[in-house]
Amino acid sequence: MLTKNFTVLAVLSASLISGAIHQTSVSAQSVPDVTLWDQQIGRGASFKTNKAVADLSKYGFNDKASAIQVNNGQKWRFYAGKNFTGEYIDVGPDEAVGSIGRLNNRISSLKAIN
């Protein structure tokens, strides 16, 4: 009886550990590289992406960003013009900017940079 209880306990422990590892890797992959907000960080409408965007108007977020969060160890460049043109600011890696200054409500495109 004691051996059977240890076997059940070992199986349950292994199951819990593998479930925790699986959940950790899934949640880490779901963090977007960039989040833009139309108000403060974490407030208002947001736009999230993991890839370059040449024209935010295609997503209804052109000239709306007031705050930026960059994740996943990359540096991103945010442009006033479409197709990665005009004035720009660099943010990241892993940085949040609650006030984007001269480009407030003027960002039209963005891409990761080295």
Residue frames as a rotation matrix with the C-alpha (Angstrom) as fourth column:
MET 1
0.570 0.822 0.000 0.00
0.822 -0.570 0.000 0.00
0.000 0.000 -1.000 0.00
LEU 2
0.450 -0.489 -0.747 2.82
0.165 -0.777 0.608 2.41
-0.877 -0.397 -0.269 0.89
THR 3
-0.638 -0.708 0.304 4.59
0.388 0.045 0.920 1.75
-0.665 0.705 0.246 -2.45
LYS 4
-0.148 0.688 0.711 1.35
0.978 -0.006 0.210 2.41
0.149 0.726 -0.672 -4.36
ASN 5
0.766 0.438 -0.471 0.90
0.551 -0.825 0.129 5.76
-0.332 -0.358 -0.873 -2.56
PHE 6
-0.019 -0.868 -0.496 4.48
0.069 -0.496 0.866 6.80
-0.997 -0.018 0.069 -3.41
THR 7
-0.653 -0.185 0.734 3.93
0.692 0.248 0.678 5.87
-0.307 0.951 -0.034 -7.07
VAL 8
0.348 0.866 0.360 0.75
0.921 -0.386 0.040 7.97
0.173 0.318 -0.932 -7.27
LEU 9
0.694 -0.154 -0.703 2.52
0.273 -0.847 0.455 10.87
-0.666 -0.508 -0.546 -5.54
ALA 10
-0.401 -0.916 -0.004 5.47
0.256 -0.116 0.960 10.66
-0.880 0.383 0.281 -7.97
VAL 11
-0.430 0.323 0.843 3.15
0.901 0.102 0.421 10.66
0.050 0.941 -0.335 -11.00
LEU 12
0.677 0.731 -0.079 1.20
0.735 -0.672 0.088 13.64
0.011 -0.118 -0.993 -9.67
SER 13
0.380 -0.630 -0.677 4.39
0.173 -0.671 0.721 15.56
-0.909 -0.391 -0.146 -8.91
ALA 14
-0.651 -0.639 0.410 5.81
0.477 0.075 0.875 14.91
-0.591 0.765 0.256 -12.38
SER 15
-0.058 0.740 0.670 2.52
0.977 -0.096 0.191 15.98
0.205 0.666 -0.717 -13.94
LEU 16
0.797 0.354 -0.489 2.44
0.507 -0.833 0.223 19.23
-0.329 -0.425 -0.843 -11.96
ILE 17
-0.022 -0.903 -0.429 6.05
0.143 -0.428 0.892 20.07
-0.989 -0.041 0.139 -12.82
SER 18
-0.703 -0.238 0.670 5.59
0.663 0.122 0.739 19.43
-0.257 0.964 0.072 -16.56
GLY 19
0.325 0.891 0.318 2.37
0.929 -0.364 0.069 21.48
0.177 0.273 -0.946 -16.52
ALA 20
0.661 -0.137 -0.738 4.15
0.300 -0.853 0.427 24.40
-0.688 -0.504 -0.522 -14.86
ILE 21
-0.470 -0.882 -0.032 6.97
0.248 -0.167 0.954 24.29
-0.847 0.440 0.297 -17.40
HIS 22
-0.447 0.381 0.809 4.50
0.892 0.130 0.432 24.18
0.060 0.915 -0.398 -20.28
GLN 23
0.642 0.757 -0.124 2.51
0.766 -0.640 0.056 27.13
-0.037 -0.131 -0.991 -18.93
THR 24
0.281 -0.625 -0.728 5.65
0.210 -0.700 0.682 29.21
-0.937 -0.344 -0.065 -18.44
SER 25
-0.729 -0.619 0.294 6.81
0.394 -0.029 0.919 28.75
-0.560 0.785 0.265 -22.03
VAL 26
-0.116 0.765 0.634 3.36
0.969 -0.051 0.240 29.54
0.216 0.642 -0.736 -23.44
SER 27
0.759 0.456 -0.465 2.99
0.576 -0.803 0.155 32.77
-0.302 -0.385 -0.872 -21.48
ALA 28
-0.083 -0.869 -0.487 6.52
0.210 -0.493 0.844 33.92
-0.974 -0.032 0.223 -22.41
GLN 29
-0.746 -0.192 0.638 5.68
0.632 0.096 0.769 33.55
-0.209 0.977 0.049 -26.11
SER 30
0.154 0.935 0.321 2.47
0.972 -0.201 0.120 35.56
0.176 0.293 -0.940 -25.81
VAL 31
0.226 -0.139 -0.964 4.17
0.441 -0.868 0.229 38.83
-0.869 -0.477 -0.135 -24.82
PRO 32
0.863 0.112 0.492 4.07
0.502 -0.297 -0.812 41.22
0.055 0.948 -0.313 -27.79
ASP 33
-0.180 -0.975 0.130 7.30
0.966 -0.200 -0.165 42.90
0.187 0.096 0.978 -28.89
VAL 34
-0.970 -0.105 0.217 5.57
0.095 -0.994 -0.057 46.30
0.222 -0.035 0.974 -28.96
THR 35
-0.014 0.981 -0.192 2.43
1.000 0.012 -0.016 47.75
-0.013 -0.193 -0.981 -27.41
LEU 36
-0.877 -0.107 0.469 1.25
0.174 -0.980 0.102 51.28
0.449 0.171 0.877 -28.25
TRP 37
-0.226 0.832 -0.506 -1.43
0.930 0.030 -0.366 53.02
-0.290 -0.553 -0.781 -26.18
ASP 38
-0.075 0.278 0.958 -3.48
0.601 -0.753 0.266 56.07
0.795 0.596 -0.111 -27.04
GLN 39
0.847 0.252 0.467 -3.32
-0.214 -0.643 0.735 57.24
0.486 -0.723 -0.491 -23.41
GLN 40
0.174 -0.783 0.598 -0.95
-0.977 -0.064 0.202 56.30
-0.120 -0.619 -0.776 -20.59
ILE 41
-0.705 -0.488 -0.514 0.80
-0.527 0.846 -0.081 52.94
0.475 0.214 -0.854 -20.37
GLY 42
-0.924 0.352 -0.152 -1.86
0.383 0.828 -0.411 50.30
-0.019 -0.438 -0.899 -19.79
ARG 43
-0.284 0.852 -0.440 -4.74
0.233 -0.384 -0.894 52.70
-0.930 -0.356 -0.090 -20.43
GLY 44
0.091 0.456 -0.885 -7.01
-0.724 -0.580 -0.373 53.33
-0.684 0.675 0.277 -23.37
ALA 45
0.966 0.239 -0.096 -6.98
-0.225 0.603 -0.765 51.68
-0.125 0.761 0.636 -26.77
SER 46
0.097 -0.975 0.198 -3.87
-0.463 0.132 0.876 49.69
-0.881 -0.177 -0.439 -27.64
PHE 47
0.809 -0.029 -0.587 -2.10
-0.541 0.354 -0.763 48.23
0.231 0.935 0.271 -30.66
LYS 48
0.337 -0.686 0.645 0.21
-0.432 0.496 0.754 45.20
-0.836 -0.533 -0.129 -30.28
THR 49
0.872 -0.090 -0.482 2.64
-0.436 0.306 -0.846 43.75
0.223 0.948 0.228 -32.80
ASN 50
0.511 -0.759 0.403 5.62
0.131 0.532 0.836 41.45
-0.849 -0.374 0.372 -33.20
LYS 51
-0.049 -0.509 0.860 6.55
0.964 0.203 0.174 42.70
-0.263 0.837 0.480 -36.67
ALA 52
-0.888 -0.344 -0.307 7.33
0.240 -0.914 0.328 45.91
-0.393 0.217 0.893 -38.54
VAL 53
0.224 0.962 0.156 4.35
0.830 -0.105 -0.547 48.04
-0.510 0.252 -0.822 -39.55
ALA 54
-0.707 -0.547 0.448 4.83
0.707 -0.543 0.452 50.40
-0.004 0.637 0.771 -42.51
ASP 55
-0.677 0.558 0.480 1.43
-0.222 -0.777 0.589 52.08
0.702 0.292 0.650 -42.17
LEU 56
-0.950 0.285 -0.131 -0.49
0.215 0.289 -0.933 52.18
-0.228 -0.914 -0.336 -38.88
SER 57
-0.492 0.822 -0.288 -3.55
-0.818 -0.549 -0.169 53.63
-0.298 0.153 0.942 -40.63
LYS 58
-0.385 0.308 -0.870 -4.23
-0.484 0.735 0.474 50.11
0.786 0.604 -0.134 -41.97
TYR 59
-0.525 0.126 -0.842 -4.83
0.627 0.726 -0.282 49.11
0.576 -0.676 -0.460 -38.35
GLY 60
0.491 0.808 0.326 -6.71
0.421 -0.548 0.723 52.23
0.762 -0.218 -0.609 -37.26
PHE 61
0.655 -0.286 -0.700 -3.86
0.700 -0.119 0.704 53.44
-0.285 -0.951 0.122 -35.04
ASN 62
-0.119 -0.702 0.702 -2.12
0.837 -0.451 -0.309 56.11
0.534 0.551 0.642 -37.15
ASP 63
-0.541 -0.233 0.808 -1.20
-0.037 -0.953 -0.300 59.26
0.840 -0.192 0.507 -35.19
LYS 64
0.565 0.817 0.112 -2.77
-0.220 0.019 0.975 57.90
0.795 -0.576 0.191 -31.98
ALA 65
0.315 -0.475 -0.822 0.13
0.738 0.667 -0.103 56.61
0.597 -0.574 0.561 -29.86
SER 66
0.631 -0.111 0.768 0.93
-0.444 -0.863 0.240 58.44
0.636 -0.493 -0.594 -26.62
ALA 67
0.280 -0.541 0.793 2.79
-0.838 0.264 0.477 55.65
-0.467 -0.798 -0.380 -24.76
ILE 68
0.403 -0.278 -0.872 5.01
-0.619 0.620 -0.483 52.74
0.674 0.734 0.078 -25.81
GLN 69
0.457 -0.350 0.818 6.13
-0.601 0.556 0.574 49.45
-0.655 -0.754 0.044 -24.23
VAL 70
0.321 -0.459 -0.829 8.92
-0.758 0.400 -0.515 47.45
0.568 0.794 -0.219 -25.91
ASN 71
0.603 -0.035 0.797 9.55
-0.588 0.656 0.474 43.86
-0.540 -0.754 0.375 -24.77
ASN 72
0.919 -0.100 0.381 11.56
0.222 0.930 -0.292 40.76
-0.325 0.353 0.877 -25.67
GLY 73
0.241 -0.968 -0.070 15.03
0.442 0.045 0.896 42.30
-0.864 -0.247 0.439 -25.77
GLN 74
-0.066 -0.236 0.970 14.73
0.992 -0.120 0.038 44.27
0.107 0.964 0.242 -28.99
LYS 75
-0.567 -0.082 -0.819 15.14
0.199 -0.979 -0.041 47.94
-0.799 -0.187 0.572 -29.83
TRP 76
0.071 0.693 0.718 12.42
0.974 0.108 -0.200 49.52
-0.216 0.713 -0.667 -31.98
ARG 77
-0.931 -0.299 -0.208 12.26
0.227 -0.923 0.310 52.72
-0.285 0.242 0.928 -34.03
PHE 78
0.056 0.998 -0.028 9.00
0.840 -0.063 -0.538 54.69
-0.539 0.007 -0.842 -34.26
TYR 79
-0.830 -0.430 0.355 8.55
0.554 -0.572 0.605 57.06
-0.057 0.699 0.713 -37.22
ALA 80
-0.425 0.667 -0.612 6.33
-0.163 -0.721 -0.673 60.08
-0.890 -0.186 0.416 -37.81
GLY 81
-0.179 0.311 -0.934 5.94
-0.967 -0.231 0.109 59.14
-0.182 0.922 0.342 -41.49
LYS 82
0.815 0.470 0.339 4.54
-0.349 0.865 -0.360 56.08
-0.463 0.175 0.869 -43.20
ASN 83
0.890 -0.448 -0.078 6.99
0.228 0.588 -0.776 53.58
0.394 0.673 0.626 -44.69
PHE 84
0.481 -0.724 -0.493 9.63
0.830 0.196 0.522 54.29
-0.281 -0.661 0.696 -42.03
THR 85
-0.176 -0.486 0.856 10.21
0.704 -0.670 -0.235 57.93
0.688 0.562 0.460 -42.94
GLY 86
0.472 0.363 0.803 10.44
-0.070 -0.893 0.444 61.26
0.879 -0.266 -0.396 -41.15
GLU 87
-0.150 -0.473 0.868 11.35
-0.893 -0.311 -0.324 62.03
0.424 -0.824 -0.376 -37.57
TYR 88
0.369 0.270 -0.889 11.83
0.047 0.950 0.308 59.04
0.928 -0.156 0.338 -35.30
ILE 89
0.197 -0.342 0.919 12.49
-0.977 -0.150 0.153 57.94
0.086 -0.928 -0.363 -31.76
ASP 90
-0.261 -0.346 -0.901 14.17
-0.217 0.931 -0.294 54.73
0.941 0.118 -0.318 -30.57
VAL 91
0.284 0.409 0.867 12.77
-0.951 0.003 0.309 52.76
0.123 -0.913 0.390 -27.64
GLY 92
0.990 0.138 -0.023 14.03
-0.129 0.964 0.232 49.64
0.054 -0.227 0.972 -25.91
PRO 93
-0.399 0.449 -0.800 15.10
-0.004 0.871 0.491 47.05
0.917 0.199 -0.345 -25.39
ASP 94
-0.116 0.484 -0.868 12.62
0.868 0.474 0.148 46.24
0.483 -0.736 -0.475 -22.61
GLU 95
-0.948 -0.209 -0.239 11.70
0.291 -0.874 -0.390 49.87
-0.127 -0.439 0.889 -22.04
ALA 96
0.107 0.991 0.083 8.43
0.994 -0.107 -0.002 51.69
0.007 0.083 -0.997 -21.41
VAL 97
-0.935 -0.337 0.110 7.93
0.344 -0.937 0.059 55.32
0.083 0.093 0.992 -22.38
GLY 98
-0.193 0.922 -0.335 4.89
0.881 0.012 -0.474 57.01
-0.433 -0.387 -0.814 -20.90
SER 99
0.645 0.321 -0.694 5.46
0.012 -0.912 -0.410 60.32
-0.764 0.256 -0.592 -22.65
ILE 100
0.228 -0.563 0.794 6.82
0.875 0.477 0.087 60.16
-0.428 0.675 0.601 -26.19
GLY 101
-0.310 -0.512 -0.801 7.41
0.307 -0.851 0.425 63.89
-0.900 -0.114 0.421 -26.52
ARG 102
-0.510 0.008 -0.860 7.59
-0.592 -0.729 0.345 65.37
-0.624 0.685 0.377 -30.00
LEU 103
-0.873 0.190 -0.449 6.05
-0.285 0.549 0.786 62.25
0.396 0.814 -0.426 -31.59
ASN 104
-0.720 0.687 0.100 3.01
0.116 0.262 -0.958 62.18
-0.684 -0.678 -0.268 -29.31
ASN 105
0.323 0.938 0.124 0.03
0.166 0.073 -0.983 61.32
-0.932 0.338 -0.132 -31.54
ARG 106
0.422 -0.229 -0.877 2.32
-0.823 -0.503 -0.265 61.37
-0.381 0.834 -0.400 -34.60
ILE 107
-0.543 -0.693 0.474 3.60
-0.433 0.715 0.548 57.79
-0.719 0.093 -0.689 -35.00
SER 108
0.387 0.673 -0.631 2.78
-0.878 0.061 -0.474 56.27
-0.281 0.738 0.614 -38.40
SER 109
0.678 -0.207 -0.705 5.22
-0.248 0.839 -0.484 53.36
0.692 0.503 0.518 -38.75
LEU 110
0.439 -0.534 0.723 7.58
-0.845 0.030 0.535 51.23
-0.307 -0.845 -0.437 -36.64
LYS 111
0.722 -0.255 -0.644 10.21
-0.160 0.843 -0.514 48.51
0.674 0.473 0.567 -36.97
ALA 112
0.855 -0.516 -0.045 12.79
0.266 0.362 0.893 46.62
-0.445 -0.776 0.447 -34.93
ILE 113
0.705 -0.709 -0.029 16.39
-0.464 -0.429 -0.776 47.81
0.537 0.560 -0.631 -35.33
ASN 114
0.430 -0.644 -0.633 19.78
0.643 0.710 -0.286 46.45
0.634 -0.284 0.720 -34.28
